[in-house]
Amino acid sequence: MNNELLVSDAAHFRIDYEINPYMHTEVQPDLDAAVAEHDAIVAAHRRAGRRVEYVPSAPQCPDMVFTANAAVVRGDRAVLGYPPPERKAEIAYFHEWLSGR
């Protein structure tokens, strides 16, 4: 298992569009609960000895909290993901963060 994780905070998590059968714009997440759950997951990874790095979330990117497909990284090289049109704005933020490493 990878010992380094990239996460983005859940501050802007919401459902603005429907890109899978589980997303419904009329059913919004409880942001306080989402942030608490996110923080608990990050804390569990840290307790397990993993290094957690943060890329700040962007207000116009409500799904940025889901970083799993942001990029594939090996050594000092990264290949950015190819998200659906609704998530394309995330690419610039992940590119900037990865370029600064």
WOGI-V370453 format. One record per residue. RES is the residue in one small letter. BURIAL is + if it has 9 or more other ideal C-beta (glycine too) atoms within 8 Angstrom, else -. Layout:
res->{RES;RES}
burial->{BURIAL;BURIAL}
This chain:
res->{m;n;n;e;l;l;v;s;d;a;a;h;f;r;i;d;y;e;i;n;p;y;m;h;t;e;v;q;p;d;l;d;a;a;v;a;e;h;d;a;i;v;a;a;h;r;r;a;g;r;r;v;e;y;v;p;s;a;p;q;c;p;d;m;v;f;t;a;n;a;a;v;v;r;g;d;r;a;v;l;g;y;p;p;p;e;r;k;a;e;i;a;y;f;h;e;w;l;s;g;r}
burial->{-;-;-;-;+;+;+;+;+;+;-;+;+;-;+;-;-;-;-;-;-;-;+;-;+;-;-;-;-;-;+;-;-;+;+;-;+;+;-;-;-;+;-;-;+;+;-;-;-;+;-;+;-;-;+;-;+;+;-;-;+;+;+;+;+;-;+;-;-;+;+;-;-;-;-;-;-;-;-;+;+;-;+;-;-;+;+;-;+;+;+;-;+;+;+;-;+;+;-;-;-}
